[in-house]
Amino acid sequence: MRKLLLLIAILSPFSLLAQSNNAPSSYDPHEIAITGYLQTQYQRAQSGGINSFSGGDFAKNSKDRFMIRRGRLKIDRADKYSSIVFQIDATQNGVQLMDAFIQLHQPNSKQLMFTAGLFNRPFGYSIVYSSGYRDFPERARVFQTLMPRERDLGAMISFRPDNKAFHFLTAEVAVINGSGHSARDYDSKKDIVGNLGFKFDSLANGKLHLGFGGSIYKGYVRSNTDTLMRSNGNGFIKDGNTSYTDSYAKRDYYGANLQLQYDNPLGSTSFKAEYIGGKQPGVAGSSKLAGPLASQSFSAQPETNLYLREFSGYYLWFSHRISKTKFTALAAYDVYDPNNEVNESEIGAANNNTTSGDIKFSTLGYGMSYLINGRLKLTLYNEHVVNDKTQLPQYLDDIKDDVFTARLQYRW
């Protein structure tokens, strides 16, 4: 029983600094520390060659695969004035730089901190929360679309009061390129991200843990053509009265998040939710660009007409660690609607300029994880993905794109 309680404490979503990607393994002064995790998995899809947000698209003639989902190696160092973090991701697709940042703070206080380099955008909850500690295999589709790979290059100021009476508060503001973690900035505009979070770790005699917050993203996308595609309520119309080349479309997000954990006689129950909405410039879905990618944030200058879309999305995550066992039950539901202003039944109608980039998707996920020991975890998880019917030939019905995942993770 003592060992089980220790394992639960290790995995508690409120307990470890390492769960934040924007921090070293510890701020206590130390020389080189090496941590990381490996996720190896088998997946089977309903159909071959599907577009998927469960580890990437499947190959054209394949509906099952073995893969290394994440192979993270993190090196960090800290002294009384600063810390440095360097992390790579090694998979069958190659080696990529994931984190590379320096943090500065006062010698006797980390109340005010400056971060510069490649780091996670400080937006909401799930973006910064480490995939090595998350109960669910992947982040929600909406966040993978708007902030692929989570990181960006820039600088950030963080504030968390030393005063215990206000230690529940965290405020962050960052200025970033906006083009993502592995791309050079393609324009002269910079994006601003702001986050305000509140966390109360020990309510109701230490049984209840509460966290919530709000975030904002103010950014831009440069137009490389003379025409913008604007919504008229049931589709898009071309706006070409003025040359829009070298103009900027707004990329604005706002979000809210909530985390609850209740420790009870039946185990530990956790509920997490996050909503995001706003404006996301995209392009048209086509035979060369799959619909789910048409509203994805750009890492390079888009060469075709920009589509100005109002979007919304959210996720609901429920998990329950079953008392006196090493099992955790998992259930999730998420929705991403890239175009709030058009009904799915109108997508593909004649002359309304809608494409597969305007289709709403929802995902119901469910499964179970088993904590083999403090470092090793097995997860079995199924995702049922649904899209509404449209008038597009490829989306006359719900496409068959469910995915089952069996994952083994080792963390050190």
Steps between C-alpha positions, in 0.01 A plus 500: 500500500785735584659436160170566323456834678852594396423421135181709514692791647754472222231526236281760672436785252574760764817360656803521276683792340603267217141496373555848356701502179610858573719406796814301584471174695568707815584861582726386783860570391644197320739410224383297203173309556374257235135397490260381232248246386434257215158417356481200268164393363289289265203660322219370282272728298157434352631573150833526325658836425282708733582846629552464872579713805601185691868512417476621140344382173512134398685403183288462186474120507531443874242480777723367776851587615765479767666831583704699748256777590740699716861445596593792722841571649518807723819656634490787746714690747412756769686744724380777729466752217392296198412169341533350154289229334578304184267223378491287185242258359636189325255281303493298176451835324836635619628725776339838571580778741206541740615743770798734526463788742677699770323629810619786721381592850615666820734290716259472792168509316332349197204734529594676177657294223623579149509223238656523154535242223277216381226420753133404529254779428350604837141443392251308714567173676566212259757678281759533777414175683755229414394207280702276732252563784174550312248217554379515140713402198464831312387859537162594355470554124429873538832565678698281260352706217547849641834441676671201336792364707408759767829695483614827351803728507493816706524648849274475803455661840339293778377619838404287800500679839729369773242609756317183603171689514521554122707198397196358320540761223711470185517762224694463174550717193702394195603657169559233233559461127168323446635258239553204731779300654698391194456795262659835442269798521364584154383857574586801717203478736529340844224326695411556866381227738364563850393259770356545849472190718373417849581179686383389845665173602344410832132580545253293704767370738738428214254286304405754234738660251377784281654686209357743244610781274459708187722564198523730200694485173539803271672423172509552126528315170644676196303486173697424185212554255268781392187324627358406839216250545246644745204325661150605394313272742457193280836492324772731372512789258806640331615838621730634232404864486830601654836336462556296814853394412727570797202571728441307824201297610429473872579175682323548833420234761347512844472206738392380842598185690401306813661213694342313792640206695321335791663232713229272637453150645450359148831646376594829337262663252616770259306722261665746261340724240619771265327725246655709225342723237587789270628579152727267303611590145534188288485382141271278292503124535584328172626178344852617586419623853288285729208680665624465859820681399325792327448683830833402655726786605766580242871432537573662163345772286165377355501551123124473433205719604441524874162381633389704803325261739343529845568175690433331833611186676519330836587181682365318807735254673388263774730255678462288812782317676333201654565465874754235609584413139737625233221551245367834373179526297505761223225680306525809280296703254625782280358715220663725241288712268727700265206704368221595742309695236410221260282193550661168406214419261591814298869410459569423136188675368530665161672839493538542878878435489497266802744209507609210718684757710167608652386162639438451872645191671423349840689221676384266776790325671499228765747256645706384795854540625698271731791626707743209489744684727609856573659534155309264272139545384277312254209683333223351284285767334242523222387815316169522315523795259184647345437761230158617385374434149580761234446545126864428426551167317760380754284594801146397404507282813711465811843382387645190666789644699481348850836406654597248770830554686699266724788695655784411732678792668823506702598816686825574678 
